[in-house]
Amino acid sequence: MGDKPMKINNKEYSCAIELTLDIIGGKWKPIILWKLAKNDVLRFSELKRSMGIITQKMLTQQLRELEAYEMVHRKVYAEVPPKVEYSLTKQGKSVMPILDVMCKWGTDYFESVVSDNEE
């Protein structure tokens, strides 16, 4: 199953790992998903503030990509100024066990490297 060619959103993938990395890979997407999971709903400005050095353009681009893959839900309120909230979809929530494992691995790796360098 993992090596069967797949086509989604006019893109062809040679394996499931390639598809997974396209959806959640990169510097910002996992962090966006993580922040939304920990906060349930965030406005654009809250999400940007919580992420530090990400530019508005990059955050917008990454959110659009996550929305295109139905990982993130964008809710727009008819207000002035416009109010936009982001939350995880069912698909977005389904990736959290993967991100939890990545977080644990990163912590374990860090502790291992730090303890190896202290010896």
C-alpha positions in Angstrom: 0.0 0.0 0.0 2.8 2.4 0.8 4.4 2.1 -2.6 1.3 2.5 -4.8 1.3 5.7 -6.9 -1.3 8.2 -5.8 -2.7 11.4 -7.2 -4.2 14.1 -5.0 -4.8 17.8 -5.8 -3.3 17.3 -9.2 0.0 16.0 -7.7 1.3 12.5 -8.2 3.1 10.7 -5.4 5.3 7.6 -5.8 4.7 6.5 -2.2 2.7 7.3 0.9 5.7 8.8 2.8 6.1 11.4 0.0 2.4 12.3 0.3 2.7 12.5 4.1 5.7 14.8 3.9 4.0 17.0 1.4 1.1 17.5 3.7 2.8 17.9 7.1 6.5 18.3 6.2 8.6 21.4 6.3 9.7 23.8 9.0 6.3 25.4 9.8 3.4 23.0 9.1 4.1 20.6 12.1 4.4 23.6 14.4 1.1 25.1 13.1 -0.7 21.8 13.6 0.8 21.5 17.1 -0.2 25.0 18.1 -3.7 24.5 16.9 -4.0 21.1 18.7 -2.9 22.7 21.9 -5.2 25.7 21.6 -8.3 24.3 19.8 -9.0 27.6 18.0 -6.6 30.5 17.2 -7.0 33.7 15.3 -4.4 34.4 12.6 -2.7 37.0 14.8 -2.6 34.7 17.8 -1.1 31.9 15.8 1.5 34.2 14.3 2.5 35.6 17.6 2.8 32.1 19.1 5.2 31.0 16.4 7.9 33.6 16.7 9.8 34.5 13.5 7.4 33.3 10.8 6.4 36.0 8.3 2.8 36.8 7.6 3.3 35.7 4.0 4.8 32.3 5.0 2.1 31.6 7.7 -0.6 32.5 5.1 0.9 30.2 2.5 1.3 27.3 5.0 -2.2 27.7 6.3 -3.6 27.6 2.7 -1.7 24.4 2.0 -3.0 22.8 5.2 -6.5 24.0 4.3 -6.2 22.5 0.8 -5.4 19.1 2.3 -8.3 19.5 4.7 -6.0 19.5 7.8 -7.1 23.0 9.0 -10.5 24.7 9.0 -10.7 28.4 8.4 -13.7 30.2 9.7 -14.3 33.8 8.5 -16.6 36.1 10.5 -18.4 38.9 8.7 -17.0 41.7 10.9 -14.9 44.8 10.4 -12.0 44.3 10.8 -12.3 40.7 9.5 -12.0 38.0 12.1 -10.6 34.7 11.0 -10.2 31.6 13.2 -8.3 28.4 12.5 -8.8 25.0 14.0 -7.9 21.4 13.2 -10.2 19.2 11.2 -10.7 15.6 11.9 -7.9 14.9 9.5 -5.7 17.5 11.3 -6.4 15.8 14.6 -5.5 12.4 13.2 -1.9 13.5 12.7 -1.3 14.4 16.3 -0.1 10.9 17.4 2.7 11.3 14.7 3.6 14.7 16.0 3.6 13.4 19.6 6.1 10.7 18.6 8.2 13.3 16.8 8.2 15.5 19.8 9.3 12.6 22.1 12.0 11.6 19.6 13.3 15.2 19.5 13.4 15.4 23.3 15.1 12.0 23.6 17.6 12.9 20.9 18.4 16.2 22.6 18.9 14.6 26.0 21.1 11.9 24.4 23.3 14.4 22.6 23.5 16.7 25.6 24.5 13.9 27.9 27.0 12.5 25.3 28.6 15.9 25.0 28.9 16.3 28.8 30.9 13.2 29.2 
